């Protein structure tokens, strides 16, 4: 099995070195950079399998770096934030990050979150969107919802005939909705099915990704059911 290459951008020397060692002990190949500009250069040169970006780094902050990466690639991105209630968490998710981890973090928790993201993206022995590890229930093929078409085999989405570019996380979220149109899906279920959480997680991850998905497939396509979750209009 090919080794997984991690780009880690963190300006704190102690955290950067300790986390790098911990990840390497778990079998990851790590390129660690102290600022956003060198992180972007490394990303373009090495094309890592996943990026870990601290929010507050010099030169180019982690949110801006995430946007630049997302403009060029669908590689998974995990943001690292010092405060769970920080607006930076939401900004990072809105910039295209797939998940976030709050500092200080336990090394085993970080590794678990990395492996969960990689499984969703088809790395590290996992399966990609629609594969065995996260395949939604329902008939395979092309599903139609008004002007929206979801090809669950080709992993393609079209709106009014035009292709819609989704990140793998957004695609998995849409597959989950399209497998049960008209059914209310709770945030906890979506965290478990899409983000592979078998423990409680922050539902802001779900809310921000639903908003991102709405901007691409239509604001009125996914309905909020207050107090319960979301559903795809059939």
Order of alpha helices (4+ residues) and beta strands (2+ residues): beta-alpha-beta-alpha-beta-alpha-beta-alpha-beta-alpha-beta-beta-beta-beta-alpha-alpha-alpha-beta-beta
